[in-house]
Amino acid sequence: MIYCVVPRELEAELYDKLVEYYTDNPNVTVIVDRREGDDRRHGRGYGGDREIRDRRRARLPGTFPTTEVPE
């Protein structure tokens, strides 16, 4: 699905033309952007205090004996 988003300011002149243009293409839907207010994402940090963790099991404590490669 493809959305052709028309800004509200241009709805009067573009919406009907675009709907007619894409009538034969069922994969395209023409919509009008009706969002209002400020963009809440602006100036905000994302994700909060994320912690990156390694999900693998921790290695066993201690040392391992050396191994000799057979000739």
ChimeraX attribute file (.defattr): number of C-alpha atoms within 10 A of each C-alpha:
attribute: neighborCount
match mode: 1-to-1
recipient: residues
	/A:1	7
	/A:2	10
	/A:3	11
	/A:4	16
	/A:5	15
	/A:6	18
	/A:7	15
	/A:8	14
	/A:9	11
	/A:10	10
	/A:11	16
	/A:12	11
	/A:13	10
	/A:14	14
	/A:15	19
	/A:16	11
	/A:17	11
	/A:18	18
	/A:19	16
	/A:20	10
	/A:21	11
	/A:22	14
	/A:23	12
	/A:24	9
	/A:25	10
	/A:26	9
	/A:27	10
	/A:28	15
	/A:29	15
	/A:30	18
	/A:31	16
	/A:32	16
	/A:33	13
	/A:34	10
	/A:35	9
	/A:36	6
	/A:37	5
	/A:38	7
	/A:39	8
	/A:40	7
	/A:41	8
	/A:42	7
	/A:43	7
	/A:44	8
	/A:45	8
	/A:46	8
	/A:47	7
	/A:48	7
	/A:49	7
	/A:50	7
	/A:51	7
	/A:52	6
	/A:53	6
	/A:54	7
	/A:55	6
	/A:56	6
	/A:57	6
	/A:58	7
	/A:59	6
	/A:60	7
	/A:61	6
	/A:62	5
	/A:63	6
	/A:64	7
	/A:65	5
	/A:66	6
	/A:67	6
	/A:68	6
	/A:69	5
	/A:70	4
	/A:71	3
